[in-house]
Amino acid sequence: MRKYLIGAFVMLAVFVVACKKDKNMVNATVVDTGDIAKDGCGFLLQLESDGSLLRPKYIPSAFQYNGLKVKVKLNRDGEGETCNTYPTKKFYEVVELVDIKKDLE
């Protein structure tokens, strides 16, 4: 009986730890603004929480699809850059992606 209780406790602990892997991730949508060499800004992330657009320093090619729903963990240090979009220039905060995965929900 005792070994079953210990086994059940271990399984419960593993389950709880496994469920928290998305803890610090936020929902976002990949937005393709066009080729940087032309009049675009490349791929941006639009956060679901406030609708703000962020420019990742690097986004893996597997996630470079317009409208793709993702979960991301970001490092935000406040730096940004101007993007030359016709007819105006826009300023975007530049972020580093710590983790990214498709949102399956």
N, C-alpha and C positions, 0 to 999 in steps of 0.2 A: 504494500500500500504506500509506503513511504517513498519508494523509488518512482511510483507513478506521480506523486505530488511534486517531486523534484523535477521530473521530466516535463510536467505540465507548466511549472513555473519557468523553466528554461525556454519552452516554446512560446510562452506569453511574452517573455522579455525580448526574444528575437522578433516577434511580431510587432511589438511596440517600437523598437528601434528601426525596423524596416519601414514603418509607416511615416516616420519623420524625415525621410530623405528629401522631401520637397519643402522643408520648413522655411527656408529663407529665399525661396524662389518666387518671382512675380510673373504674372501672365502678361504676354505681349504678342503683338502681331508683326510679322516681317513686312516691311513696305519697300517696294522697289521704286526708287525715284528716278531711275535712268542711269545711263553710263556716266561715270565721272569725267571721262574724256570729252563728253559733249556738254549738255546742259543739266545733267543730273547730279545727284549726291550719293549714288550707290544705294546700298541696302541700309535702311534705318529700322529701328524698333519702336513701335508705338505701344506705350504702356497702357494696359486696360484700366489701371487705377485712376489716372488723371488725363490720359490722352496725349501726354507729351511725347515728342519724337526725340530719340537718342541715336547717336551715331556710334556703333561699336567699332573699336580699332580693327577688329578682325571678326568675321563671321564665317564659320565653316561652309564649304560649298554645299553640303547636304541640307543646309537650312536657307539657302538663297532662293526662295520661292515667294513671290508676292502673295500676301494674304495668309501665309502659313502661321498657325497658332502655335506658340512656343511658351515654355517656362524658362526663365533665365535667372541666374544669380549674377549680380553686377557689382563691380567696384566703381564707385562714383567719386572722383576727386575734384569735380568742379571745372576741369579744363574743358575747353570747347574749341570749335573752329567754324569759320565762315565757309559756306558753300555757295558757289556761283551758279545759282539757278536763274534762268531767264524769266522775267526781266529784272528781278531783284535778287539781292544776296540775303541768305538766311543763316542764322547762327544756331548751331546744334551742340549740345553737350556731348563730349566724347567719353565713352565708357569702355571698360575692359570687361569682357565676358569671362566669368569664372567657370560657369557651367551653363549649358543650353541643352534642351531636349524638347521633342515634340509634345504638345499638349494633347493628350489622348482623351480628355474629358469632353 
